[in-house]
Amino acid sequence: MASLLCPSSTAKPGAALFGVQDASGHIQYLDEPIIVDQTFVDTARQQSRAPEERFRFASNCAKTGCGHWSSENVGCSLVGKIVEAMNRKAEATLVSCAIRDRCRWYHQEGGSACANCDEVVRNVRTMELAA
């Protein structure tokens, strides 16, 4: 089986763009993911908001190389926190998602991950230097 994908990846060449945030703040999923290149990343970074705050990207799960990896639970700790905090229950029919079959969150939490996924964007924070 191919590697599972992290659905909360950063904008980087080779990442799969699979969702776009709409005006209401929800993610609208693409029918097929688009593999982004350096030109896309550079252009997206020139906008007022970071691409991770407007788009959803997926790339191979880094497992122990990620701060959200839980060796204790052998999985992503972020999805459990999202499901618990948002507490939205899965519908009988899940919204279409181009990465579900390889999504780390779906493989861990099933439909509950999907039910809580459409409001998730990365909050990219930068440190401001004191003057």
N, C-alpha and C positions, 0 to 999 in steps of 0.2 A: 504494500500500500504506500502511496505517496505520502510525504510529510503532511501533517496537519498545518493549517494556516492560522495565523493570528489575525483576527479581524480588526485589530486596533494597531496596525502597523503605521510607520511613518512614510511620508512621501520620499521615495528613493527610486532610482532606476531599477526596474525589474519588479516593483511592487504592483499588485493588481488593484486597480481602482474599481470598486464594486458598488459604491453608493455616493450620492450627492445630497447635501443638506438643502432642503427647500426653505421657503420663506417662513414657514411655521416652526422651523428648527428640527423637523423630523428628517430622517434619511429616506430618500427615494432610491431603491435598489435598481441597478442596471440589469438588463436581461443577460448580458455576458460581461465578464470583467474585462477591463482594458489594461494591458500591461503598459505602465508608464515608462518614459525614457527621460534622459537628463534634460532635454528641452522642455518637456512638460513640467518637471520639477522646478527648473529655473524660472519659468514663466509664472507658475503658481506661487512661488516664493516672493515675487515682485508685487503681489497684491497686498491690500491692507491687513488681511487676516491670514494667518498661516494656513497652508493647504490642509493640514490635519484637523483644522477647526471648521472646514467646509466640505471635506470629502472623507470617505472611508476607504482605507487601503488595507490590503491583506498581503502578508508575506509569510514565509515559513516560520513556524513557531520556534523561538530560540531556546525554549525550555530553560535549562539552568543558566543560560546567558541573559535571562530577563529578570528584572526585579520583581515581577508578579508571579514567578514560578514558585510553587510550593513543593519542596522535596518531600515534606511530610505527607501531603495529599497526592503527590505525583500528578500535578496539574496546575492550571492557571488559577491563581487566587482571585484575580480581578473579576472574572465572570460571576463567581459566587457572590462577591460584594455587590455587583450591579443587580443581580437577580434579587438579592435580599433587600437592597435599598429601594428599588423601583417596585418590586412586588407585583408585577403584572403577570397574570396567568395566560398561558398559551391558548390560543383559539384552536378549534378543531382543525381548521385549515390554516397552515402557516403561510405568511406572505412569501412570494417567490424570492429566492436569494441565489445568486450565481455561485456562491462559494460554500453553501451549506454542506455539501457532501464531504468537504475537506476542512470544515471550520472546527477549530479547537473548542470554541465555546459550545457549539451544538453537540459535539461528541461528549462533552462533560455534563452539560445541563439540559440537553434535549430542547424541546420546544420552549421551555422557560427562558432559555438564552435568547431565542429568536423574538419572543414577546417583549423583551426588554432592550433589544438591540437598536431599534430605530431612532432612539434619542441620544445615542452614544456618539460623541466626537471627542477627539483628544483635546485636552486643554493644555496647549503648549504655553508654558510660562517662561518668562525670561527674568533674570535678576536685574534690577535697576541699581546702578551705582549711586550712592549718596553723593551729593555735590559738596 
